Amino acid sequence: PLRVGDAVTRESTIASVTHKSGRTGDLLFVLVKHEVHNAQGLCLTEEHDIVYRPAAQPGDPVPSPTAAPAKATWQRDIAPDDVLLFRYSALTFNGHRIHYDRKYVTEVEGYPGLIVHGPLIATLLVDLVRRHTDRPLLSFEFKALRPTFECGDLRTLRVCGEPEADGSTVRLWAQDHEGWLTMQATAKLG
């Protein structure tokens, strides 16, 4: 087990790089593998799939949003304000200004507000599981589907969970203030 206070090392390697052509043009898929070790050995393995694509151009088609599921056994509303986003950026060493510089993100990038970090939303989904069960988390997979924006007007992000009938799987998702699905995830419990 990985415990608070353990001395750890993390080794990150690029496991693969794959080029594909899709509907939106060239795509580059990079698989980064992270392994975290403590004195007892390997504690955690994370595979991070990153997709690089060309910047969107004016007139490019925008995918239609998908409505989030209406039913959730577990749910929590969070107002991702600029302080939370700045702190998460600092915690994760993410220097990209789209997460904490409102003037930059709205005037230069053209977004309606600060962009909520995908990994922050994933962390909030894991926290939702933690709040509702003491069972250990064996695996967690997530996929970001749509950006989530903090616009300084107390827009909320809702994280939701629905335990499956098998008793060891939890279907999770996040939705924005308009009810659009922004992230899907699956947690497997021990």
N, C-alpha and C positions, 0 to 999 in steps of 0.2 A: 504493500500500500504506500501511496504518496501521502506524507503527513506534513502539516504546517511546521516549519522550522528545519526540515530536512535539507541537507546540502545536496543539490541536484546538478546534473549536467544535461544539456540538451544538444543533441546532434541533429542537424538538419541537412538533408541531401535532396538534390533534384533527382527524382526517380525516373521521370520521363518527360519528354517534350514531343508533342504531336501536332502537326499542322493538318487542318481540315478546311474545306470550303463549305460554307453553309448559305442559307437564304440571305443572310446579312453580309456575306463576303467571307474573307479569310478569317479563320479563327486559329488561335494558338492555345493548346491545352497544356498546362504545366502541372505536373504532379510533384508536390514537395512533401517529403516524409520527415516527420519530426519524431525523435525518440527521446524520452525523458528517463534518466536513470538516477537512482539514489544508491546508498551503500549496499542495499540488498539486491540491486539489479534493475532490470527494465520495469518501469512503473506504468508508462503510458506511451502509446503510439498514436500519432495523429497523421492522417493523410489529408493534405490540403490541395484540392483541385482548383486551379486558377484558370480562368478563361480570359484571354486577351483578344480584343477585337478592335477594329478601327473605330475612331470616334464617330458618333452619329453625325450625319450631315442634314442640313435643312431639307425637308421634303421626304426624308427616310420614313418608311411606315413605322408606326408605334404599335407594339402589341396591345391587344385589348386586355384590360384587367379582368381578373377572375374574382368573383365574389367569394368571401371566406365562408366556411361552413357555418350554419346558423346555430348548431347545437354544440355546447362544450360543457363537460362536467366540471372542468377546472378553468378558471379564467382570472386574469389580473390586468388592470389598466395601469399604465405607466405614462407619465408626462415626461418625455425625453427632452429636458430643457438644455440650454447651452452650457450650463455648469456640468451636468452629467456627461455631455458629449466631450467637453474639454478634458474632464478628469479621465474618461475612458481613453481618449487619445494619448494622454500623458502616461497612463498605466501600461498601454500597449505599445508605446513608442511610435505612435502613428502621427506623423507630422503633416498629413495632408490637410490643407486649410478648409476643405469642404465640410469638415466636421466641427469646426470651431470659429471660423471667421465669416460672419454673416455677410459683411460687405463684399468680400471676395466671392463667396458662393453665389450670391444673387446678382452682382454686377458683372463679374468676369465669367463665371461658369453658366449663369443664366437659370439657376435652379430657384424654386420658390422659397427655399429656406435651407438650413443646415441639414446635412444628410446623416441619418442615424446609421452607425456602423452595423454592418451585417453581423460581425462576431458579437457585438453587444446584444443584438436581438437573440442570437443563438444562446448566449449566456443567460438571458432572461428566461428563455424556454427551459433550459436546464434547471434554473432556479425554481421555476414553477413546479417541475417534477419533485425537486427537493422539498418544497413546501407541503407536498401532498403524500409523500411516502418516505419511509426510512430505508427502503430497499436500495441496495447499491446499484449504481448505473453501470451497466456492462458495456454499452455502446450508445453512441449518439451520432446521427447523420442529419445534416440539414442542407437545404437548397434555398438560396435567395431567389425570389421571383420578380420583385418589383422594389424600387427604392422607397424608403420611408423618410419623410421630411419632418423636421421640427421647424415650425415657422414663427415661433415667438408668441403664439396665440393659444397656448395650453392645449394644443392638439394631443390626443392620447393615442398611444400604441396599445393594442390589446394582445396579450399572449394567452393562448388557449391550449387545453389538453383534453384528450378523450382516451381513457384507458380502453384497450381492446379486450375482447372476451377471453383471450388466452391468459390474461392475468400478468403477462410479463412484457407486453408491448404497449407503449403510449404513443398515440398519434398526436402530434403537436403542430401548431401553426401560429402565425402572427398576422394581425390585420391592422391596417391604418385607420385613421379617423373617419374615412368614408366607407369602411367595411370591405376594402379590397384585400385580397390575400397577398401578403408580402414575403412570407417565408413558410416553408413546410419542413417538418422534421419528424424523426422517429427515434424514440428512446427504447432501449431494451434493458429490462431490470433483472437483477439477480435474485 
